[in-house]
Amino acid sequence: MKPRDRKWALNYEAAKQFYEREGHLQVPRKHVERIVGEDQAEREHKLGAWIGNQRSRAATLTPGRMELLSAIGMRWS
């Protein structure tokens, strides 16, 4: 897996965790989500900014990534 793909996957895991806890993906722009990785290290993800970026890049996201985000409640507009 390329580093860029790994980073996307980690941010997606943070988004999934937020969705499972909050029931939506209306993440405040400055929100930071903490997740514990496979190596048991805690990482902070600037989730609010990442979600906003995914929305603005919807036209260039792969169908697979759009599907993953849609499945956890992403609103595209």
Secondary structure, DSSP 4 states (H G I P E B T S, - for coil): --HHHHHHHHHHHHHHHHHHHHSS----TT--EEEE-TTS-EEEE-HHHHHHHHHHTGGGS-HHHHHHHHHTT----
